[in-house]
């Protein structure tokens, strides 16, 4: 079972602590993405798994074996770096074969392995080229190929797509997804890009200030964020968050009341943050909707949909609307209708997701 288990992992640089006792179990063949803003500890955590950073406290096990004091070369993990880390003087085949030669694998076996992996990654015609003669996407495929040929127990990806342009990132996301489906190797992937996290992950680990905020499937985190940080981090654009107060009928924001079921007498008067996803609104009233009067500031067309930048009760908000091939009908919007069942509530002080009546 080539799973990875982190138990109470701590990382300190002198007196400065960057990872605060995190716990995480990655199952065999699972693809887990660590996501969060710069400086949240995600890359440091990945480097501790790889053995490139020493663990200050806690236990790391891979395939049931404690790895805290095991050298990186003996952990049977393969890492794909942001900057590709290719040898410029070696061609593609020799870059991919480098680790196998260090392991003294027979030449015939190396040749067969390189050809097989090059076929999987579409690199066969580039085996004699050097990195300088390749595009960014091709270099990243070579870096992945070098990891794959080793048949490691765990793949580690440290922001591998951040140096690519938008089109290549989309292509490489799909390629990594297909590759994982084909190989089924346990994978841990670090990114600050929530789109990469949502599209690639079996489960997402949201980190902030060296702590884990929430773990779950992409849709679990999107639909039920544990707190305002997760709500604001996942989603493009992120969830709108406005201050309000609970009433007997729902939540009041300024002079506007959003109907919400489940409010008890004990909840009334409680300060909350009201969360509204940009996608969870409509231009027309429907069953169970509440109207929000808005001052439309800007319509940003994106093709099949548009972003409506507006102000509601002195709060800047962004909503999504379908264009139906034209944005003329959007310029006069004065009300947005919110599906009350999709509104999220968070405690006004702690920012934690609120369970009404709890």
C-alpha positions as CSV (number, residue, x, y, z in Angstrom):
1,X,0.0,0.0,0.0
2,X,1.9,3.1,-1.3
3,X,0.0,5.6,0.8
4,X,1.5,8.6,2.5
5,X,0.7,9.6,6.1
6,X,1.6,12.8,7.9
7,X,1.1,12.8,11.6
8,X,1.5,16.1,13.6
9,X,4.1,17.4,11.2
10,X,5.9,20.5,12.3
11,X,8.5,22.6,10.5
12,X,10.5,25.3,12.2
13,X,13.4,27.5,10.9
14,X,14.9,28.5,14.2
15,X,12.2,30.1,16.3
16,X,10.0,30.7,13.2
17,X,7.4,28.0,12.7
18,X,6.0,27.6,9.2
19,X,4.0,24.3,9.5
20,X,1.9,23.8,12.6
21,X,1.3,20.1,13.3
22,X,-0.6,19.1,10.2
23,X,-2.3,15.7,9.8
24,X,-3.0,14.2,6.4
25,X,-3.5,10.7,5.0
26,X,-3.1,10.2,1.2
27,X,-4.5,6.8,0.1
28,X,-2.8,4.6,-2.4
29,X,-3.4,5.8,-6.0
30,X,-5.1,9.0,-4.8
31,X,-4.4,12.4,-6.4
32,X,-4.3,15.0,-3.6
33,X,-3.7,18.7,-4.3
34,X,-2.3,21.0,-1.6
35,X,-3.5,24.5,-2.4
36,X,-3.2,27.9,-0.7
37,X,-1.7,31.4,-1.0
38,X,2.0,32.0,-1.2
39,X,3.7,31.3,2.1
40,X,1.1,29.0,3.4
41,X,3.5,26.0,3.9
42,X,2.4,23.8,1.0
43,X,5.7,23.6,-0.8
44,X,7.6,23.2,2.5
45,X,5.2,20.2,3.3
46,X,5.9,18.7,-0.1
47,X,9.7,19.1,0.3
48,X,9.5,17.4,3.7
49,X,7.8,14.4,2.1
50,X,10.5,14.4,-0.6
51,X,13.2,14.6,2.1
52,X,14.5,17.9,0.8
53,X,13.5,19.6,4.1
54,X,14.1,18.1,7.6
55,X,11.0,17.4,9.7
56,X,11.2,19.3,13.0
57,X,8.5,17.2,14.7
58,X,5.9,14.6,13.9
59,X,6.0,11.4,11.8
60,X,6.0,10.8,8.0
61,X,5.3,7.3,6.7
62,X,5.3,6.2,3.1
63,X,4.0,2.7,2.3
64,X,3.9,2.0,6.0
65,X,7.6,2.9,6.5
66,X,8.7,5.8,8.7
67,X,10.7,8.2,6.5
68,X,11.8,11.0,8.9
69,X,15.5,10.1,8.7
70,X,15.6,8.3,5.3
71,X,17.6,10.0,2.6
72,X,15.6,11.3,-0.4
73,X,17.1,8.8,-2.8
74,X,15.9,5.9,-0.7
75,X,12.3,7.1,-0.3
76,X,11.1,5.8,-3.7
77,X,9.4,9.1,-4.6
78,X,9.8,11.2,-7.8
79,X,9.5,14.9,-7.9
80,X,8.5,17.2,-10.8
81,X,9.7,20.7,-10.3
82,X,8.4,24.1,-11.4
83,X,11.6,24.9,-13.4
84,X,11.8,21.4,-15.0
85,X,15.3,20.8,-13.6
86,X,16.6,19.3,-16.9
87,X,20.2,18.9,-17.7
88,X,20.8,21.3,-20.6
89,X,23.8,19.3,-22.1
90,X,21.8,16.1,-22.3
91,X,19.2,15.2,-24.9
92,X,15.7,14.1,-24.0
93,X,16.5,10.4,-23.8
94,X,19.5,10.9,-21.6
95,X,17.6,13.3,-19.3
96,X,14.9,10.6,-18.8
97,X,17.5,7.8,-18.4
98,X,19.8,9.7,-16.0
99,X,18.2,8.2,-12.8
100,X,18.1,4.7,-14.2
101,X,21.8,4.8,-15.1
102,X,22.5,5.9,-11.5
103,X,20.6,2.8,-10.4
104,X,22.7,0.7,-12.8
105,X,19.7,-0.6,-14.7
106,X,20.8,-2.7,-17.8
107,X,21.1,-0.7,-21.0
108,X,18.6,-2.8,-22.9
109,X,16.0,-2.3,-20.1
110,X,16.7,1.5,-20.0
111,X,16.2,1.7,-23.8
112,X,12.9,-0.1,-23.6
113,X,11.6,1.9,-20.6
114,X,12.5,5.2,-22.2
115,X,10.8,4.3,-25.5
116,X,7.6,3.1,-23.7
117,X,7.3,6.3,-21.6
118,X,8.2,8.6,-24.5
119,X,5.3,6.9,-26.4
120,X,2.9,7.6,-23.5
121,X,4.0,11.3,-23.3
122,X,4.2,11.9,-27.1
123,X,8.0,12.5,-26.9
124,X,9.2,9.8,-29.3
125,X,10.2,12.2,-32.0
126,X,12.0,14.5,-29.6
127,X,14.3,11.9,-27.9
128,X,17.4,13.3,-29.7
129,X,16.7,16.9,-28.9
130,X,18.1,19.0,-26.1
131,X,15.9,21.0,-23.7
132,X,16.8,24.3,-25.4
133,X,15.1,23.0,-28.6
134,X,11.8,22.2,-26.8
135,X,8.8,24.2,-25.9
136,X,7.8,24.8,-22.3
137,X,5.1,22.1,-22.5
138,X,7.6,19.6,-24.0
139,X,10.2,20.3,-21.3
140,X,7.6,19.7,-18.6
141,X,6.6,16.4,-20.3
142,X,10.3,15.4,-20.2
143,X,10.5,16.2,-16.5
144,X,7.4,14.0,-15.9
145,X,8.9,11.3,-18.1
146,X,12.1,11.3,-16.0
147,X,9.9,10.7,-12.9
148,X,7.7,8.1,-14.6
149,X,10.6,5.8,-15.8
150,X,11.6,5.3,-12.2
151,X,8.2,3.6,-11.3
152,X,8.1,5.4,-7.9
153,X,5.6,4.7,-5.2
154,X,4.7,8.4,-5.0
155,X,4.7,11.3,-7.5
156,X,5.3,14.8,-6.1
157,X,4.5,17.8,-8.2
158,X,5.7,21.3,-7.1
159,X,3.7,23.9,-9.1
160,X,4.8,22.2,-12.4
161,X,2.6,24.4,-14.7
162,X,3.3,27.8,-13.3
163,X,5.8,28.7,-16.0
164,X,3.5,27.8,-18.9
165,X,1.1,30.1,-20.7
166,X,-2.7,29.7,-20.2
167,X,-3.3,27.5,-23.2
168,X,-0.4,25.1,-22.3
169,X,-1.5,25.0,-18.7
170,X,-5.0,23.8,-19.8
171,X,-3.4,21.1,-22.1
172,X,-1.0,19.9,-19.4
173,X,-3.7,19.7,-16.8
174,X,-5.6,17.3,-19.0
175,X,-2.4,15.4,-19.7
176,X,-1.5,15.0,-16.0
177,X,-5.1,13.9,-15.3
178,X,-4.9,11.2,-18.1
179,X,-1.5,10.1,-17.0
180,X,-2.7,9.6,-13.4
181,X,-5.7,7.6,-14.6
182,X,-3.4,5.4,-16.7
183,X,-0.6,4.9,-14.1
184,X,-2.6,5.0,-10.9
185,X,0.4,6.2,-8.8
186,X,-0.2,8.0,-5.5
187,X,0.3,11.7,-6.3
188,X,0.6,14.9,-4.2
189,X,0.5,18.1,-6.2
190,X,1.2,21.6,-4.9
191,X,-0.3,24.7,-6.5
192,X,-1.6,28.2,-5.7
193,X,-4.0,28.0,-8.7
194,X,-7.4,26.9,-7.4
195,X,-8.5,26.0,-11.0
196,X,-5.7,23.4,-11.1
197,X,-6.8,22.1,-7.7
198,X,-10.5,21.8,-8.7
199,X,-9.8,20.1,-12.0
200,X,-7.0,17.7,-11.0
201,X,-7.7,16.5,-7.4
202,X,-9.5,13.6,-6.0
203,X,-9.2,15.6,-2.8
204,X,-8.1,19.1,-2.1
205,X,-6.2,20.2,1.0
206,X,-6.6,23.9,1.6
207,X,-3.7,25.4,3.6
208,X,-3.3,28.8,5.2
209,X,-0.5,30.1,7.5
210,X,1.0,26.6,7.9
211,X,-2.3,24.9,8.9
212,X,-4.9,22.9,7.1
213,X,-8.2,24.7,6.8
214,X,-10.2,22.0,5.1
215,X,-9.9,18.6,3.3
216,X,-12.4,17.3,0.9
217,X,-13.4,16.6,-2.7
218,X,-13.5,19.6,-5.1
219,X,-17.3,19.8,-5.0
220,X,-17.4,19.3,-1.2
221,X,-15.2,22.3,-0.7
222,X,-17.0,24.3,-3.4
223,X,-20.5,23.6,-2.0
224,X,-19.7,23.4,1.7
225,X,-16.7,25.5,2.6
226,X,-15.7,25.1,6.3
227,X,-15.0,28.8,6.8
228,X,-14.8,32.2,5.0
229,X,-11.1,31.6,4.0
230,X,-12.0,28.5,2.0
231,X,-15.1,30.1,0.6
232,X,-13.1,33.0,-0.6
233,X,-10.2,31.0,-2.0
234,X,-12.0,28.4,-4.1
235,X,-14.2,29.5,-6.9
236,X,-13.6,31.8,-9.8
237,X,-14.7,34.5,-9.1
238,X,-14.7,33.7,-5.4
239,X,-17.7,33.7,-3.2
240,X,-19.2,37.1,-2.4
241,X,-19.2,37.7,1.4
242,X,-21.2,40.4,3.1
243,X,-21.9,41.1,6.8
244,X,-25.5,40.6,8.0
245,X,-27.6,39.7,11.0
246,X,-30.0,36.8,11.4
247,X,-33.7,37.5,11.7
248,X,-36.7,35.2,12.2
249,X,-37.1,34.9,8.5
250,X,-33.4,34.7,7.4
251,X,-30.5,37.1,7.1
252,X,-30.8,40.9,6.9
253,X,-28.1,42.9,5.0
254,X,-28.7,46.6,5.4
255,X,-32.4,47.0,4.5
256,X,-32.6,43.8,2.5
257,X,-33.7,40.5,3.9
258,X,-32.7,37.1,2.3
259,X,-35.1,34.3,3.2
260,X,-33.4,31.4,4.8
261,X,-35.0,28.4,6.5
262,X,-33.9,27.0,9.8
263,X,-33.4,30.2,11.8
264,X,-34.4,29.5,15.5
265,X,-35.3,32.1,18.2
266,X,-31.8,31.5,19.6
267,X,-30.2,32.5,16.3
268,X,-32.0,35.8,15.9
269,X,-29.7,38.8,16.2
270,X,-26.6,36.7,15.6
271,X,-23.9,38.5,13.5
272,X,-23.1,36.5,10.4
273,X,-21.2,36.6,7.1
274,X,-23.5,35.8,4.2
275,X,-21.9,33.9,1.3
276,X,-23.3,34.0,-2.2
277,X,-21.5,32.2,-5.1
278,X,-21.5,34.3,-8.3
279,X,-23.0,31.3,-10.1
280,X,-25.9,30.9,-7.6
281,X,-28.0,33.9,-8.8
282,X,-30.5,34.6,-11.6
283,X,-31.8,37.7,-13.4
284,X,-35.4,36.7,-12.9
285,X,-37.3,35.8,-9.7
286,X,-38.0,32.1,-9.1
287,X,-39.3,29.8,-6.4
288,X,-37.3,30.3,-3.2
289,X,-35.4,33.3,-4.4
290,X,-34.7,36.6,-2.7
291,X,-34.1,39.9,-4.6
292,X,-31.0,41.9,-4.0
293,X,-31.1,45.5,-5.4
294,X,-27.8,46.3,-7.0
295,X,-26.0,49.2,-8.7
296,X,-24.4,47.8,-11.8
297,X,-20.9,49.1,-12.4
298,X,-19.5,47.0,-15.1
299,X,-20.4,44.1,-17.5
300,X,-17.4,42.0,-18.4
301,X,-18.2,39.7,-21.3
302,X,-16.5,36.3,-21.4
303,X,-18.4,34.7,-24.4
304,X,-21.2,32.5,-23.3
305,X,-21.3,34.2,-19.9
306,X,-20.5,37.6,-18.4
307,X,-19.4,38.9,-15.1
308,X,-21.5,41.6,-13.5
309,X,-19.6,43.9,-11.2
310,X,-22.0,45.6,-8.9
311,X,-22.5,47.2,-5.5
312,X,-25.0,46.0,-3.0
313,X,-25.4,47.8,0.3
314,X,-21.9,49.4,-0.1
315,X,-20.4,46.0,-0.8
316,X,-18.6,45.3,-4.1
317,X,-19.9,42.0,-5.5
318,X,-19.4,39.9,-8.7
319,X,-22.1,37.7,-10.3
320,X,-22.3,35.5,-13.3
321,X,-25.0,35.7,-16.0
322,X,-25.5,33.9,-19.3
323,X,-25.1,36.2,-22.3
324,X,-27.1,34.1,-24.9
325,X,-24.8,35.6,-27.5
326,X,-25.5,39.3,-26.5
327,X,-24.8,41.5,-23.5
328,X,-27.4,44.2,-24.3
329,X,-30.0,42.8,-21.9
330,X,-27.5,42.9,-19.0
331,X,-26.8,46.7,-19.0
332,X,-30.1,47.6,-17.3
333,X,-30.0,45.0,-14.5
334,X,-31.1,46.5,-11.2
335,X,-31.9,43.3,-9.2
336,X,-30.2,40.0,-8.7
337,X,-32.2,37.0,-7.5
338,X,-30.5,34.7,-5.0
339,X,-31.5,31.0,-4.5
340,X,-32.0,31.0,-0.8
341,X,-31.1,27.3,-0.5
342,X,-27.6,28.0,-1.9
343,X,-26.8,30.8,0.5
344,X,-24.0,30.0,2.9
345,X,-23.8,31.4,6.4
346,X,-20.6,31.9,8.5
347,X,-20.2,33.0,12.1
348,X,-19.6,36.8,12.1
349,X,-16.7,36.5,14.6
350,X,-14.9,33.2,13.9
351,X,-15.7,32.9,10.2
352,X,-16.6,29.2,10.6
353,X,-19.5,27.7,8.7
354,X,-22.7,28.1,10.6
355,X,-25.1,25.4,11.5
356,X,-28.5,27.0,12.3
357,X,-29.9,26.1,15.6
358,X,-26.5,24.6,16.6
